[in-house]
Protein backbone atom coordinates (compact mmCIF):
# COMPACT_ATOMS: atom_id res chain seq x y z
CA UNK A 1 0.00 0.00 0.00
CA UNK A 2 1.44 3.43 -0.89
CA UNK A 3 2.50 5.72 1.92
CA UNK A 4 0.34 8.69 3.00
CA UNK A 5 2.36 11.26 4.89
CA UNK A 6 3.16 14.94 5.13
CA UNK A 7 6.44 16.00 3.61
CA UNK A 8 8.43 19.22 3.74
CA UNK A 9 8.80 21.39 0.67
CA UNK A 10 12.44 21.96 -0.27
CA UNK A 11 11.72 24.05 -3.35
CA UNK A 12 8.71 25.26 -5.33
CA UNK A 13 9.93 27.50 -8.13
CA UNK A 14 8.44 28.89 -11.32
CA UNK A 15 10.03 27.61 -14.55
CA UNK A 16 7.75 29.36 -17.03
CA UNK A 17 4.58 31.45 -16.77
CA UNK A 18 2.49 28.58 -15.37
CA UNK A 19 4.88 25.65 -14.88
CA UNK A 20 6.46 24.99 -11.49
CA UNK A 21 9.15 22.66 -10.18
CA UNK A 22 8.34 21.13 -6.77
CA UNK A 23 10.91 19.29 -4.66
CA UNK A 24 9.95 17.68 -1.36
CA UNK A 25 11.93 15.77 1.23
CA UNK A 26 10.38 12.31 1.37
CA UNK A 27 12.71 9.36 1.75
CA UNK A 28 9.84 6.84 1.91
CA UNK A 29 8.44 7.71 -1.51
CA UNK A 30 11.73 8.60 -3.21
CA UNK A 31 13.22 5.27 -2.22
CA UNK A 32 10.39 3.31 -3.85
CA UNK A 33 9.62 5.46 -6.89
CA UNK A 34 10.29 4.30 -10.43
CA UNK A 35 10.11 6.16 -13.73
CA UNK A 36 6.54 6.56 -14.95
CA UNK A 37 4.89 6.51 -11.53
CA UNK A 38 3.10 9.49 -9.99
CA UNK A 39 2.14 11.02 -6.64
CA UNK A 40 -1.25 12.25 -5.42
CA UNK A 41 -1.11 15.59 -3.60
CA UNK A 42 -3.77 17.02 -1.30
CA UNK A 43 -4.20 20.63 -2.46
CA UNK A 44 -5.89 22.36 0.46
CA UNK A 45 -8.30 21.05 3.09
CA UNK A 46 -11.36 22.32 1.20
CA UNK A 47 -10.64 20.19 -1.89
CA UNK A 48 -11.73 16.57 -1.64
CA UNK A 49 -9.82 15.19 -4.59
CA UNK A 50 -6.05 15.04 -4.74
CA UNK A 51 -4.06 16.15 -7.80
CA UNK A 52 -2.02 13.51 -9.65
CA UNK A 53 1.45 14.72 -10.66
CA UNK A 54 4.10 12.64 -12.40
CA UNK A 55 7.50 12.07 -10.83
CA UNK A 56 10.32 13.92 -12.58
CA UNK A 57 13.16 12.61 -10.42
CA UNK A 58 13.83 10.78 -7.18
CA UNK A 59 17.21 10.71 -5.47
CA UNK A 60 18.93 11.33 -2.15
CA UNK A 61 15.63 11.14 -0.26
CA UNK A 62 14.08 13.91 -2.34
CA UNK A 63 11.28 13.76 -4.87
CA UNK A 64 10.89 16.24 -7.71
CA UNK A 65 7.73 16.86 -9.71
CA UNK A 66 6.94 19.46 -12.34
CA UNK A 67 3.35 20.60 -12.75
CA UNK A 68 1.31 23.07 -14.74
CA UNK A 69 -1.32 25.36 -13.22
CA UNK A 70 -4.63 24.15 -14.64
CA UNK A 71 -7.14 24.98 -11.92
CA UNK A 72 -7.71 25.89 -8.29
CA UNK A 73 -5.80 22.91 -6.92
CA UNK A 74 -2.57 23.48 -8.82
CA UNK A 75 -2.92 27.22 -8.28
CA UNK A 76 -3.01 26.55 -4.53
CA UNK A 77 0.02 24.27 -4.88
CA UNK A 78 1.99 26.96 -6.74
CA UNK A 79 1.55 29.29 -3.75
CA UNK A 80 3.18 26.93 -1.27
CA UNK A 81 6.60 27.94 0.03
CA UNK A 82 9.80 26.29 1.20
CA UNK A 83 9.37 24.83 4.67
CA UNK A 84 5.63 24.18 4.32
CA UNK A 85 4.29 20.64 4.37
CA UNK A 86 2.27 18.68 1.84
CA UNK A 87 0.00 15.66 2.27
CA UNK A 88 1.22 13.21 -0.41
CA UNK A 89 0.16 9.69 -1.39
CA UNK A 90 2.62 7.62 -3.39
CA UNK A 91 4.31 6.30 -5.31
CA UNK A 92 1.35 5.21 -7.42
CA UNK A 93 0.80 3.31 -10.65
CA UNK A 94 2.98 1.17 -12.86
CA UNK A 95 6.05 2.66 -14.50
CA UNK A 96 8.16 2.00 -17.58
CA UNK A 97 9.74 -1.43 -18.08
CA UNK A 98 13.21 -1.14 -19.56
CA UNK A 99 14.50 -3.69 -22.07
CA UNK A 100 17.03 -6.15 -20.79
CA UNK A 101 20.57 -6.07 -22.07
CA UNK A 102 21.32 -8.37 -25.01
CA UNK A 103 24.40 -10.51 -25.46
CA UNK A 104 27.42 -8.55 -26.64
CA UNK A 105 28.81 -9.25 -30.11
CA UNK A 106 32.03 -8.48 -31.91
CA UNK A 107 30.45 -5.19 -32.93
CA UNK A 108 29.83 -4.24 -29.33
CA UNK A 109 33.44 -4.53 -28.21
CA UNK A 110 35.48 -1.48 -27.40
CA UNK A 111 36.22 0.21 -30.76
CA UNK A 112 39.59 1.27 -29.37
CA UNK A 113 40.48 -2.37 -28.67
CA UNK A 114 38.75 -4.46 -31.39
CA UNK A 115 41.01 -7.46 -30.81
CA UNK A 116 40.28 -7.56 -27.10
CA UNK A 117 43.92 -7.08 -26.13
CA UNK A 118 43.24 -5.28 -22.86
CA UNK A 119 44.55 -6.76 -19.64
CA UNK A 120 43.04 -9.97 -18.30
CA UNK A 121 40.66 -8.25 -15.90
CA UNK A 122 39.08 -6.19 -18.68
CA UNK A 123 39.06 -9.16 -21.05
CA UNK A 124 37.18 -11.26 -18.52
CA UNK A 125 34.46 -8.60 -18.34
CA UNK A 126 34.18 -8.40 -22.13
CA UNK A 127 33.85 -12.09 -22.89
CA UNK A 128 30.30 -13.51 -22.83
CA UNK A 129 29.14 -10.30 -21.22
CA UNK A 130 26.00 -8.34 -21.88
CA UNK A 131 25.68 -4.93 -23.46
CA UNK A 132 22.95 -2.96 -25.11
CA UNK A 133 22.58 -3.72 -28.80
CA UNK A 134 20.12 -0.91 -29.48
CA UNK A 135 19.05 2.58 -28.51
CA UNK A 136 16.35 3.69 -26.11
CA UNK A 137 14.40 6.78 -27.20
CA UNK A 138 12.32 8.83 -24.76
CA UNK A 139 9.69 11.09 -26.31
CA UNK A 140 7.90 13.84 -24.39
CA UNK A 141 5.42 16.50 -25.30
CA UNK A 142 4.38 19.52 -23.22
CA UNK A 143 3.87 18.72 -19.55
CA UNK A 144 4.56 15.09 -20.47
CA UNK A 145 8.25 15.97 -20.75
CA UNK A 146 9.19 16.01 -17.01
CA UNK A 147 8.54 12.30 -16.31
CA UNK A 148 10.71 11.44 -19.30
CA UNK A 149 13.71 12.91 -17.47
CA UNK A 150 13.32 10.21 -14.82
CA UNK A 151 12.87 7.66 -17.61
CA UNK A 152 16.03 8.84 -19.37
CA UNK A 153 18.03 8.67 -16.13
CA UNK A 154 16.74 5.17 -15.45
CA UNK A 155 17.53 4.07 -19.00
CA UNK A 156 21.03 5.51 -18.70
CA UNK A 157 21.53 3.60 -15.47
CA UNK A 158 20.42 0.42 -17.21
CA UNK A 159 22.90 0.93 -20.02
CA UNK A 160 25.77 1.67 -17.65
CA UNK A 161 24.95 -1.40 -15.56
CA UNK A 162 25.15 -3.69 -18.59
CA UNK A 163 28.51 -5.45 -18.75
CA UNK A 164 30.63 -5.46 -21.87
CA UNK A 165 32.02 -2.81 -24.14
CA UNK A 166 29.50 -0.66 -25.96
CA UNK A 167 30.47 1.17 -29.12
CA UNK A 168 29.58 4.79 -29.72
CA UNK A 169 26.71 3.73 -31.97
CA UNK A 170 25.13 1.24 -29.58
CA UNK A 171 23.59 1.46 -26.15
CA UNK A 172 22.55 5.09 -26.43
CA UNK A 173 19.73 7.01 -24.76
CA UNK A 174 18.17 9.69 -26.94
CA UNK A 175 15.40 12.21 -26.25
CA UNK A 176 12.89 13.99 -28.47
CA UNK A 177 11.13 16.83 -26.66
CA UNK A 178 8.20 18.75 -28.12
CA UNK A 179 7.19 22.24 -26.98
CA UNK A 180 4.57 24.66 -28.21
CA UNK A 181 7.19 27.41 -28.54
CA UNK A 182 10.61 28.47 -27.25
CA UNK A 183 9.11 30.32 -24.26
CA UNK A 184 7.90 27.01 -22.84
CA UNK A 185 11.29 25.30 -22.96
CA UNK A 186 12.13 23.43 -19.73
CA UNK A 187 14.72 20.87 -18.59
CA UNK A 188 16.91 21.08 -21.67
CA UNK A 189 20.16 21.17 -19.71
CA UNK A 190 19.10 18.24 -17.54
CA UNK A 191 18.29 16.09 -20.56
CA UNK A 192 21.52 17.02 -22.31
CA UNK A 193 23.49 15.98 -19.23
CA UNK A 194 21.97 12.49 -19.41
CA UNK A 195 21.23 11.71 -23.05
CA UNK A 196 23.53 11.04 -26.00
CA UNK A 197 21.32 13.20 -28.19
CA UNK A 198 18.49 15.64 -27.46
CA UNK A 199 16.20 16.82 -30.26
CA UNK A 200 13.98 19.83 -29.57
CA UNK A 201 10.85 20.48 -31.63
CA UNK A 202 8.43 23.41 -31.44
CA UNK A 203 5.02 23.82 -33.00
CA UNK A 204 5.82 27.33 -34.25
CA UNK A 205 9.43 26.71 -35.28
CA UNK A 206 10.81 29.20 -32.76
CA UNK A 207 13.37 26.66 -31.53
CA UNK A 208 14.79 23.46 -32.92
CA UNK A 209 12.86 21.40 -35.43
CA UNK A 210 9.68 23.04 -36.76
CA UNK A 211 6.87 20.56 -36.26
CA UNK A 212 5.81 17.56 -34.22
CA UNK A 213 8.03 15.04 -32.46
CA UNK A 214 6.98 12.37 -34.97
CA UNK A 215 9.19 13.66 -37.80
CA UNK A 216 12.55 13.25 -36.01
CA UNK A 217 11.29 10.04 -34.40
CA UNK A 218 10.51 8.60 -37.83
CA UNK A 219 14.05 9.43 -38.94
CA UNK A 220 15.60 7.64 -35.96
CA UNK A 221 13.37 4.61 -36.40
CA UNK A 222 14.24 4.37 -40.09
CA UNK A 223 17.95 4.16 -39.28
CA UNK A 224 17.23 1.04 -37.19
CA UNK A 225 18.90 -0.14 -34.01
CA UNK A 226 16.12 1.07 -31.68
CA UNK A 227 14.92 -1.44 -29.10
CA UNK A 228 12.47 0.70 -27.13
CA UNK A 229 10.50 3.94 -27.33
CA UNK A 230 9.06 5.41 -24.13
CA UNK A 231 6.59 8.29 -24.45
CA UNK A 232 4.44 10.70 -22.46
CA UNK A 233 2.37 13.61 -23.73
CA UNK A 234 -0.97 14.51 -25.33
CA UNK A 235 -3.06 11.57 -26.52
CA UNK A 236 -2.81 12.57 -30.19
CA UNK A 237 0.98 12.60 -29.93
CA UNK A 238 1.04 9.23 -28.18
CA UNK A 239 -1.19 7.70 -30.84
CA UNK A 240 1.10 8.98 -33.62
CA UNK A 241 4.22 7.75 -31.82
CA UNK A 242 2.62 4.33 -31.27
CA UNK A 243 1.71 4.13 -34.96
CA UNK A 244 5.27 4.86 -36.07
CA UNK A 245 6.70 2.29 -33.68
CA UNK A 246 4.23 -0.31 -34.92
CA UNK A 247 5.28 0.35 -38.52
CA UNK A 248 8.92 -0.26 -37.60
CA UNK A 249 8.20 -3.17 -35.23
CA UNK A 250 9.73 -1.33 -32.27
CA UNK A 251 8.26 -1.90 -28.77
CA UNK A 252 6.60 1.25 -27.44
CA UNK A 253 5.31 2.17 -23.99
CA UNK A 254 3.06 5.16 -23.41
CA UNK A 255 1.97 6.99 -20.26
CA UNK A 256 -1.76 7.70 -20.44
CA UNK A 257 -3.55 10.58 -18.77
CA UNK A 258 -7.17 10.59 -17.60
CA UNK A 259 -9.05 12.51 -14.92
CA UNK A 260 -8.56 10.72 -11.61
CA UNK A 261 -10.54 10.26 -8.46
CA UNK A 262 -9.07 7.99 -5.80
CA UNK A 263 -5.76 7.30 -7.54
CA UNK A 264 -5.58 3.71 -6.24
CA UNK A 265 -7.93 1.86 -8.59
CA UNK A 266 -11.10 1.80 -6.51
CA UNK A 267 -13.37 4.35 -8.20
CA UNK A 268 -12.76 3.49 -11.90
CA UNK A 269 -13.00 7.20 -12.86
CA UNK A 270 -9.75 7.12 -14.82
CA UNK A 271 -10.50 4.06 -16.97
CA UNK A 272 -9.32 3.93 -20.57
CA UNK A 273 -10.17 1.43 -23.30
CA UNK A 274 -7.64 -1.31 -23.98
CA UNK A 275 -7.72 -4.42 -26.15
CA UNK A 276 -6.31 -7.59 -24.61
CA UNK A 277 -6.52 -10.96 -26.37
CA UNK A 278 -8.92 -9.46 -28.88
CA UNK A 279 -11.37 -8.26 -26.24
CA UNK A 280 -11.94 -4.70 -25.10
CA UNK A 281 -11.33 -3.94 -21.45
CA UNK A 282 -11.56 -0.80 -19.35
CA UNK A 283 -8.17 -0.48 -17.68
CA UNK A 284 -7.52 1.84 -14.77
CA UNK A 285 -4.88 4.42 -15.59
CA UNK A 286 -4.01 4.96 -11.92
CA UNK A 287 -3.59 1.27 -11.10
CA UNK A 288 -3.01 -0.71 -14.32
CA UNK A 289 -1.03 2.22 -15.76
CA UNK A 290 -0.34 5.01 -16.23
CA UNK A 291 2.25 3.27 -18.42
CA UNK A 292 0.90 0.74 -20.91
CA UNK A 293 2.30 -1.13 -23.87
CA UNK A 294 1.11 1.01 -26.76
CA UNK A 295 -0.23 -1.94 -28.74
CA UNK A 296 -3.04 -2.62 -26.24
CA UNK A 297 -4.47 0.92 -26.19
CA UNK A 298 -7.72 1.32 -28.15
CA UNK A 299 -6.65 4.46 -29.97
matplotlib code that plots the C-alpha trace (Angstrom):
import matplotlib.pyplot as plt

x = [0.0, 1.4, 2.5, 0.3, 2.4, 3.2, 6.4, 8.4, 8.8, 12.4, 11.7, 8.7, 9.9, 8.4, 10.0, 7.8, 4.6, 2.5, 4.9, 6.5, 9.1, 8.3, 10.9, 9.9, 11.9, 10.4, 12.7, 9.8, 8.4, 11.7, 13.2, 10.4, 9.6, 10.3, 10.1, 6.5, 4.9, 3.1, 2.1, -1.2, -1.1, -3.8, -4.2, -5.9, -8.3, -11.4, -10.6, -11.7, -9.8, -6.1, -4.1, -2.0, 1.5, 4.1, 7.5, 10.3, 13.2, 13.8, 17.2, 18.9, 15.6, 14.1, 11.3, 10.9, 7.7, 6.9, 3.4, 1.3, -1.3, -4.6, -7.1, -7.7, -5.8, -2.6, -2.9, -3.0, 0.0, 2.0, 1.5, 3.2, 6.6, 9.8, 9.4, 5.6, 4.3, 2.3, 0.0, 1.2, 0.2, 2.6, 4.3, 1.3, 0.8, 3.0, 6.0, 8.2, 9.7, 13.2, 14.5, 17.0, 20.6, 21.3, 24.4, 27.4, 28.8, 32.0, 30.4, 29.8, 33.4, 35.5, 36.2, 39.6, 40.5, 38.7, 41.0, 40.3, 43.9, 43.2, 44.5, 43.0, 40.7, 39.1, 39.1, 37.2, 34.5, 34.2, 33.8, 30.3, 29.1, 26.0, 25.7, 22.9, 22.6, 20.1, 19.0, 16.3, 14.4, 12.3, 9.7, 7.9, 5.4, 4.4, 3.9, 4.6, 8.2, 9.2, 8.5, 10.7, 13.7, 13.3, 12.9, 16.0, 18.0, 16.7, 17.5, 21.0, 21.5, 20.4, 22.9, 25.8, 25.0, 25.2, 28.5, 30.6, 32.0, 29.5, 30.5, 29.6, 26.7, 25.1, 23.6, 22.5, 19.7, 18.2, 15.4, 12.9, 11.1, 8.2, 7.2, 4.6, 7.2, 10.6, 9.1, 7.9, 11.3, 12.1, 14.7, 16.9, 20.2, 19.1, 18.3, 21.5, 23.5, 22.0, 21.2, 23.5, 21.3, 18.5, 16.2, 14.0, 10.9, 8.4, 5.0, 5.8, 9.4, 10.8, 13.4, 14.8, 12.9, 9.7, 6.9, 5.8, 8.0, 7.0, 9.2, 12.6, 11.3, 10.5, 14.0, 15.6, 13.4, 14.2, 17.9, 17.2, 18.9, 16.1, 14.9, 12.5, 10.5, 9.1, 6.6, 4.4, 2.4, -1.0, -3.1, -2.8, 1.0, 1.0, -1.2, 1.1, 4.2, 2.6, 1.7, 5.3, 6.7, 4.2, 5.3, 8.9, 8.2, 9.7, 8.3, 6.6, 5.3, 3.1, 2.0, -1.8, -3.6, -7.2, -9.1, -8.6, -10.5, -9.1, -5.8, -5.6, -7.9, -11.1, -13.4, -12.8, -13.0, -9.7, -10.5, -9.3, -10.2, -7.6, -7.7, -6.3, -6.5, -8.9, -11.4, -11.9, -11.3, -11.6, -8.2, -7.5, -4.9, -4.0, -3.6, -3.0, -1.0, -0.3, 2.2, 0.9, 2.3, 1.1, -0.2, -3.0, -4.5, -7.7, -6.7]
y = [0.0, 3.4, 5.7, 8.7, 11.3, 14.9, 16.0, 19.2, 21.4, 22.0, 24.1, 25.3, 27.5, 28.9, 27.6, 29.4, 31.5, 28.6, 25.7, 25.0, 22.7, 21.1, 19.3, 17.7, 15.8, 12.3, 9.4, 6.8, 7.7, 8.6, 5.3, 3.3, 5.5, 4.3, 6.2, 6.6, 6.5, 9.5, 11.0, 12.2, 15.6, 17.0, 20.6, 22.4, 21.0, 22.3, 20.2, 16.6, 15.2, 15.0, 16.1, 13.5, 14.7, 12.6, 12.1, 13.9, 12.6, 10.8, 10.7, 11.3, 11.1, 13.9, 13.8, 16.2, 16.9, 19.5, 20.6, 23.1, 25.4, 24.2, 25.0, 25.9, 22.9, 23.5, 27.2, 26.5, 24.3, 27.0, 29.3, 26.9, 27.9, 26.3, 24.8, 24.2, 20.6, 18.7, 15.7, 13.2, 9.7, 7.6, 6.3, 5.2, 3.3, 1.2, 2.7, 2.0, -1.4, -1.1, -3.7, -6.2, -6.1, -8.4, -10.5, -8.5, -9.3, -8.5, -5.2, -4.2, -4.5, -1.5, 0.2, 1.3, -2.4, -4.5, -7.5, -7.6, -7.1, -5.3, -6.8, -10.0, -8.3, -6.2, -9.2, -11.3, -8.6, -8.4, -12.1, -13.5, -10.3, -8.3, -4.9, -3.0, -3.7, -0.9, 2.6, 3.7, 6.8, 8.8, 11.1, 13.8, 16.5, 19.5, 18.7, 15.1, 16.0, 16.0, 12.3, 11.4, 12.9, 10.2, 7.7, 8.8, 8.7, 5.2, 4.1, 5.5, 3.6, 0.4, 0.9, 1.7, -1.4, -3.7, -5.4, -5.5, -2.8, -0.7, 1.2, 4.8, 3.7, 1.2, 1.5, 5.1, 7.0, 9.7, 12.2, 14.0, 16.8, 18.7, 22.2, 24.7, 27.4, 28.5, 30.3, 27.0, 25.3, 23.4, 20.9, 21.1, 21.2, 18.2, 16.1, 17.0, 16.0, 12.5, 11.7, 11.0, 13.2, 15.6, 16.8, 19.8, 20.5, 23.4, 23.8, 27.3, 26.7, 29.2, 26.7, 23.5, 21.4, 23.0, 20.6, 17.6, 15.0, 12.4, 13.7, 13.2, 10.0, 8.6, 9.4, 7.6, 4.6, 4.4, 4.2, 1.0, -0.1, 1.1, -1.4, 0.7, 3.9, 5.4, 8.3, 10.7, 13.6, 14.5, 11.6, 12.6, 12.6, 9.2, 7.7, 9.0, 7.7, 4.3, 4.1, 4.9, 2.3, -0.3, 0.4, -0.3, -3.2, -1.3, -1.9, 1.3, 2.2, 5.2, 7.0, 7.7, 10.6, 10.6, 12.5, 10.7, 10.3, 8.0, 7.3, 3.7, 1.9, 1.8, 4.3, 3.5, 7.2, 7.1, 4.1, 3.9, 1.4, -1.3, -4.4, -7.6, -11.0, -9.5, -8.3, -4.7, -3.9, -0.8, -0.5, 1.8, 4.4, 5.0, 1.3, -0.7, 2.2, 5.0, 3.3, 0.7, -1.1, 1.0, -1.9, -2.6, 0.9, 1.3, 4.5]
z = [0.0, -0.9, 1.9, 3.0, 4.9, 5.1, 3.6, 3.7, 0.7, -0.3, -3.4, -5.3, -8.1, -11.3, -14.6, -17.0, -16.8, -15.4, -14.9, -11.5, -10.2, -6.8, -4.7, -1.4, 1.2, 1.4, 1.8, 1.9, -1.5, -3.2, -2.2, -3.8, -6.9, -10.4, -13.7, -15.0, -11.5, -10.0, -6.6, -5.4, -3.6, -1.3, -2.5, 0.5, 3.1, 1.2, -1.9, -1.6, -4.6, -4.7, -7.8, -9.6, -10.7, -12.4, -10.8, -12.6, -10.4, -7.2, -5.5, -2.1, -0.3, -2.3, -4.9, -7.7, -9.7, -12.3, -12.7, -14.7, -13.2, -14.6, -11.9, -8.3, -6.9, -8.8, -8.3, -4.5, -4.9, -6.7, -3.8, -1.3, 0.0, 1.2, 4.7, 4.3, 4.4, 1.8, 2.3, -0.4, -1.4, -3.4, -5.3, -7.4, -10.7, -12.9, -14.5, -17.6, -18.1, -19.6, -22.1, -20.8, -22.1, -25.0, -25.5, -26.6, -30.1, -31.9, -32.9, -29.3, -28.2, -27.4, -30.8, -29.4, -28.7, -31.4, -30.8, -27.1, -26.1, -22.9, -19.6, -18.3, -15.9, -18.7, -21.0, -18.5, -18.3, -22.1, -22.9, -22.8, -21.2, -21.9, -23.5, -25.1, -28.8, -29.5, -28.5, -26.1, -27.2, -24.8, -26.3, -24.4, -25.3, -23.2, -19.5, -20.5, -20.8, -17.0, -16.3, -19.3, -17.5, -14.8, -17.6, -19.4, -16.1, -15.4, -19.0, -18.7, -15.5, -17.2, -20.0, -17.6, -15.6, -18.6, -18.7, -21.9, -24.1, -26.0, -29.1, -29.7, -32.0, -29.6, -26.1, -26.4, -24.8, -26.9, -26.2, -28.5, -26.7, -28.1, -27.0, -28.2, -28.5, -27.3, -24.3, -22.8, -23.0, -19.7, -18.6, -21.7, -19.7, -17.5, -20.6, -22.3, -19.2, -19.4, -23.0, -26.0, -28.2, -27.5, -30.3, -29.6, -31.6, -31.4, -33.0, -34.3, -35.3, -32.8, -31.5, -32.9, -35.4, -36.8, -36.3, -34.2, -32.5, -35.0, -37.8, -36.0, -34.4, -37.8, -38.9, -36.0, -36.4, -40.1, -39.3, -37.2, -34.0, -31.7, -29.1, -27.1, -27.3, -24.1, -24.5, -22.5, -23.7, -25.3, -26.5, -30.2, -29.9, -28.2, -30.8, -33.6, -31.8, -31.3, -35.0, -36.1, -33.7, -34.9, -38.5, -37.6, -35.2, -32.3, -28.8, -27.4, -24.0, -23.4, -20.3, -20.4, -18.8, -17.6, -14.9, -11.6, -8.5, -5.8, -7.5, -6.2, -8.6, -6.5, -8.2, -11.9, -12.9, -14.8, -17.0, -20.6, -23.3, -24.0, -26.2, -24.6, -26.4, -28.9, -26.2, -25.1, -21.4, -19.4, -17.7, -14.8, -15.6, -11.9, -11.1, -14.3, -15.8, -16.2, -18.4, -20.9, -23.9, -26.8, -28.7, -26.2, -26.2, -28.2, -30.0]

ax = plt.figure().add_subplot(projection="3d")
ax.plot(x, y, z, "-o")
ax.set_aspect("equal")
plt.show()
